[in-house]
Amino acid sequence: MSSEKYMNALEMERRHSRRQMASQFALLVLAVFAVWFAWRQPKSVDVHLAPDVRAGDTVHVTGGHSPVPKPNVYGFAYYIWQQINRWQTDGVKDYGQQIFNMQYYLTPRCQAQLQADMETRQGKGELRKRTRQITEIPGFPYSENRVLSEGPDAWTVLLDMQVTETFGGQGVKDVFIRYPLRVVRFDVDRERNPWRLALDCFGANRPARLNPAELKAGNPVQATLAAPRLPSVISPSSLPRDTSVD
């Protein structure tokens, strides 16, 4: 009896050890899976909220990114482009300085294009003592069809702007121009670019002048351009092409 008792106790101990080993192995597998799952998750979440967000609205995040609302894309393009074209005292100094100030909001290709444009203008004498500013044409602010999606990470923004320049205090330019600006996701330096977007200049498109002859009838002082047609889909043929615009 004593021998059988000891054999049973030994068998029970073996079973207990096997259960412990199985539990430990299961915990190890679970821990490895948890580490792998945590590694696969985004290290940060990029959330873009629309200006008109309301209580109860849902923001979908995929791969650490949420969709960028169209008003945000338009506002980004407008602000950065306006800053680049803001020459307060002398285009010779101001143009290059503004490109430098906005460098973290420009793709390398766009920055190179702006540098080349600056050098061309400098060679033609179009920057010395020049001031420039651009603003929205009064009465033609943001609308949804001004932001044309090229997928989740790129857009073309149609800005209809009034461009004014002076030379030595005298007005030398006052025109209406449509800028088809390309905006892309650009996650390079989050400390310097919290928007995580960048201008890619005009992509395959070109700016074009809007015809001032299309002014509405009425008070000449408050006259504005008749509403220009905007394309509903993005395609090279549907965007204006006018290489003569400076």
Secondary structure, DSSP 8 states (H G I E B T S, - for coil): -HHHHHHHHHHHHHHHHHHHHHHHHHHHHHHHHHHHHHHHS-SS-B----TT--TT-----BTTB----HHHHHHHHHHHHHHHT-BSS-HHHHHHHHHHHTGGGB-HHHHHHHHHHHHHHHHTT-STTEEEEEEE-TT----GGGEEESSTTEEEEEEEEEEEEEETTEEEEEEEEEEEEEEEE--S-TTT-TT-EEE-TTTT---EE--GGGB-SS-GGG--B------SS--GGGS---TT--
